[in-house]
Amino acid sequence: MLNAAPERKLLPGPRYPLLSEADEADAERLYQRLKTVGHLDPKPPGTDE
């Protein structure tokens, strides 16, 4: 055995909150809407895309 060093397990780094709870809730609401509808902004009338 050439490499006799013990195997190291990588530990996850500390997690810091990036959003406030209110902003996170808003982002989750928008994400769920995007999953359901397929887009966030309503298409203007007469647009065929």
WOZIHU-V937247 format. One record per pair of residues at least 6 apart in sequence whose ideal C-beta (glycine too) atoms are under 7 Angstrom apart, sorted by the first residue. I is the first residue (numbers start at 1). GAP is how many residues later the second one is. Records with the same first field share a line. If there is no record, write none. Layout:
# WOZIHU-V937247
I = GAP, GAP
This chain:
# WOZIHU-V937247
19 = 8
30 = 10
33 = 7
34 = 6
43 = 6
